[in-house]
């Protein structure tokens, strides 16, 4: 046996096979992802992420609505204050001044100001606390969902790769010197895709931790100034 025959034979795809694998990869990933999405762990994580997204969207709508209503009431307060001022001038321009005549305007102005104050309090809470908490939760939930998805894909692709390797063991036992490069297989490519998803999950987790740290610092400063939340 010459030196070339004694060398290990590597089972790697030829250029045509590599091209075929590249073309099949998106469809195989979609099929595998569809299967993984149906598993309880991934479905539960996805539901939690969607709930967090919905909560964030609801708070965005609330913030917009509160802001619009506060602007509307601010205009009404200005109008009521002008009317009260003019009424008081008219009242005290007479001799003797009437005892009544501005109570209704005073009550209306007081009520409008109380409503505006309550709206601004709610708006401030949404901006300072509601939205930051919802954003943190959304990143955490999305990271957990992506991690569950990645783990599901890795499990399925790993089982597929193990099946392929087991199928080759008989050949290796008979011939010897045969070697397969897992990274060059379709299963290996899918595993790499799963690892990329896991990295994205880590990024969301890191973002959530950074935002939570900043929010906690903000709350501590607010508490030191005597603010309740």
C-alpha positions as CSV (number, residue, x, y, z in Angstrom):
1,X,0.0,0.0,0.0
2,X,1.6,3.4,-1.0
3,X,1.5,6.5,1.1
4,X,-1.5,8.0,-0.6
5,X,-3.5,4.8,0.1
6,X,-2.5,4.9,3.8
7,X,-3.8,8.5,4.3
8,X,-7.2,9.0,5.9
9,X,-10.0,9.5,3.4
10,X,-12.2,12.6,4.3
11,X,-15.8,12.4,3.3
12,X,-16.5,16.0,2.3
13,X,-19.0,17.2,-0.3
14,X,-17.8,18.1,-3.8
15,X,-18.6,21.6,-5.1
16,X,-21.8,20.4,-6.7
17,X,-22.9,18.8,-3.5
18,X,-22.0,21.9,-1.5
19,X,-24.2,24.0,-3.8
20,X,-27.1,21.5,-3.5
21,X,-26.7,21.6,0.3
22,X,-26.8,25.5,0.3
23,X,-30.0,25.4,-1.7
24,X,-31.7,22.9,0.6
25,X,-30.6,24.6,3.8
26,X,-33.3,27.3,4.0
27,X,-36.1,24.8,3.4
28,X,-34.7,22.4,5.9
29,X,-34.3,25.1,8.5
30,X,-37.9,26.2,8.0
31,X,-39.2,22.7,8.3
32,X,-37.2,22.0,11.5
33,X,-38.2,25.4,13.0
34,X,-41.9,24.6,12.3
35,X,-41.5,21.3,14.1
36,X,-39.7,22.9,17.0
37,X,-42.2,25.7,17.3
38,X,-44.9,23.1,18.1
39,X,-43.1,21.7,21.1
40,X,-44.5,22.7,24.5
41,X,-41.3,24.5,25.8
42,X,-41.0,26.7,22.7
43,X,-44.7,27.3,22.4
44,X,-44.8,28.4,26.0
45,X,-41.8,30.7,25.7
46,X,-43.2,32.2,22.5
47,X,-46.6,32.9,24.2
48,X,-44.8,34.7,27.1
49,X,-42.8,36.8,24.6
50,X,-46.0,37.7,22.6
51,X,-47.7,38.7,25.9
52,X,-44.8,40.9,26.8
53,X,-44.9,42.5,23.3
54,X,-48.7,43.1,23.7
55,X,-48.1,44.7,27.1
56,X,-45.6,47.0,25.6
57,X,-47.9,48.0,22.8
58,X,-50.7,48.6,25.2
59,X,-48.6,50.9,27.3
60,X,-47.6,52.8,24.1
61,X,-51.2,53.3,23.3
62,X,-51.9,54.4,26.8
63,X,-49.1,56.9,26.7
64,X,-50.4,58.4,23.5
65,X,-53.9,58.6,24.8
66,X,-53.0,60.1,28.1
67,X,-50.8,62.7,26.4
68,X,-53.6,63.7,23.9
69,X,-56.2,64.0,26.7
70,X,-53.8,66.0,28.8
71,X,-53.3,68.5,25.9
72,X,-57.1,68.7,25.4
73,X,-57.7,69.4,29.1
74,X,-54.9,71.9,29.2
75,X,-56.8,73.9,26.6
76,X,-60.0,73.6,28.6
77,X,-58.3,74.8,31.7
78,X,-56.9,77.9,30.0
79,X,-60.4,78.7,28.6
80,X,-62.1,78.1,32.0
81,X,-59.5,80.2,33.8
82,X,-60.0,83.1,31.3
83,X,-63.8,82.8,31.8
84,X,-63.4,82.9,35.6
85,X,-61.1,85.9,35.4
86,X,-63.5,87.8,33.1
87,X,-66.4,86.8,35.4
88,X,-64.6,88.1,38.5
89,X,-63.7,91.4,36.8
90,X,-67.3,91.8,35.8
91,X,-68.5,90.9,39.2
92,X,-66.3,93.3,41.1
93,X,-66.8,96.1,38.6
94,X,-70.3,96.6,40.1
95,X,-71.1,98.5,43.2
96,X,-71.9,96.7,45.4
97,X,-70.4,93.4,44.1
98,X,-72.8,90.5,43.7
99,X,-72.4,87.7,46.3
100,X,-72.7,84.9,43.7
101,X,-72.1,84.3,40.0
102,X,-68.6,82.7,39.7
103,X,-69.1,79.5,41.8
104,X,-69.9,77.3,38.8
105,X,-66.8,78.5,36.8
106,X,-64.6,78.0,39.9
107,X,-65.9,74.5,40.4
108,X,-65.3,73.6,36.8
109,X,-61.8,75.0,36.8
110,X,-61.0,73.0,40.0
111,X,-62.4,69.8,38.5
112,X,-60.4,70.3,35.2
113,X,-57.2,70.9,37.1
114,X,-57.8,67.8,39.2
115,X,-58.4,65.7,36.1
116,X,-55.3,67.1,34.4
117,X,-53.2,66.4,37.5
118,X,-54.4,62.8,37.6
119,X,-53.7,62.4,33.8
120,X,-50.2,63.8,34.2
121,X,-49.5,61.5,37.2
122,X,-50.6,58.4,35.1
123,X,-48.6,59.6,32.1
124,X,-45.5,60.1,34.3
125,X,-45.8,56.7,35.7
126,X,-46.1,55.1,32.3
127,X,-43.0,56.9,31.0
128,X,-40.9,56.5,34.1
129,X,-41.9,53.0,35.1
130,X,-44.4,51.2,32.9
131,X,-42.5,51.5,29.6
132,X,-39.0,50.7,31.1
133,X,-40.4,47.6,32.9
134,X,-42.2,46.4,29.8
135,X,-39.1,46.9,27.7
136,X,-37.0,44.9,30.1
137,X,-39.7,42.1,30.2
138,X,-39.9,42.0,26.4
139,X,-36.1,41.6,26.0
140,X,-36.1,38.9,28.7
141,X,-39.0,37.0,27.2
142,X,-37.7,37.2,23.7
143,X,-34.3,36.0,24.8
144,X,-35.9,33.0,26.6
145,X,-38.0,32.2,23.5
146,X,-34.9,32.3,21.2
147,X,-33.0,30.2,23.7
148,X,-35.8,27.6,23.8
149,X,-35.9,27.7,20.0
150,X,-32.2,27.3,19.7
151,X,-32.1,24.3,22.1
152,X,-35.0,22.6,20.2
153,X,-33.2,23.0,16.9
154,X,-29.9,21.8,18.3
155,X,-31.6,18.7,19.8
156,X,-33.2,17.8,16.5
157,X,-30.2,18.6,14.4
158,X,-27.9,16.8,16.8
159,X,-30.1,13.6,16.6
160,X,-30.0,13.8,12.9
161,X,-26.2,14.2,12.8
162,X,-25.8,11.2,15.2
163,X,-28.0,9.1,13.0
164,X,-25.8,10.0,10.0
165,X,-22.7,9.1,11.9
166,X,-24.1,5.8,13.1
167,X,-25.0,4.9,9.5
168,X,-21.4,5.4,8.6
169,X,-20.0,3.3,11.4
170,X,-20.4,0.1,9.5
171,X,-18.5,1.5,6.5
172,X,-15.7,2.7,8.9
173,X,-15.6,-0.7,10.5
174,X,-15.2,-2.4,7.1
175,X,-12.9,0.1,5.4
176,X,-11.2,2.1,8.2
177,X,-9.6,5.4,7.8
178,X,-12.8,7.2,6.9
179,X,-13.6,10.6,8.4
180,X,-16.6,12.9,8.2
181,X,-16.6,16.6,8.8
182,X,-19.8,17.4,10.7
183,X,-19.6,21.1,9.8
184,X,-19.9,20.2,6.1
185,X,-23.1,18.3,6.6
186,X,-26.6,19.7,6.4
187,X,-27.1,18.8,10.1
188,X,-23.9,20.7,10.9
189,X,-25.1,23.8,9.0
190,X,-28.4,23.6,10.9
191,X,-26.5,23.4,14.2
192,X,-24.6,26.5,13.3
193,X,-27.9,28.3,12.6
194,X,-29.1,27.2,16.1
195,X,-25.9,28.6,17.6
196,X,-26.5,31.9,15.9
197,X,-30.0,32.0,17.4
198,X,-28.5,31.3,20.8
199,X,-26.1,34.3,20.4
200,X,-29.1,36.5,19.6
201,X,-30.8,35.2,22.7
202,X,-27.7,36.2,24.7
203,X,-27.8,39.7,23.2
204,X,-31.4,40.2,24.4
205,X,-30.5,38.9,27.8
206,X,-27.6,41.3,28.1
207,X,-29.8,44.2,26.9
208,X,-32.4,43.3,29.5
209,X,-29.7,43.2,32.3
210,X,-28.3,46.6,31.2
211,X,-31.7,48.2,31.1
212,X,-32.7,46.7,34.5
213,X,-29.5,48.1,36.0
214,X,-30.2,51.6,34.7
215,X,-33.8,51.4,35.8
216,X,-32.9,50.2,39.3
217,X,-30.4,53.2,39.6
218,X,-33.2,55.6,38.5
219,X,-35.6,54.1,41.2
220,X,-32.9,54.5,43.9
221,X,-32.4,58.2,42.9
222,X,-36.2,58.8,43.0
223,X,-36.5,57.1,46.3
224,X,-33.7,59.2,47.8
225,X,-35.7,62.3,46.7
226,X,-38.8,61.0,48.4
227,X,-40.8,60.0,45.3
228,X,-43.2,57.0,45.6
229,X,-43.7,54.6,42.8
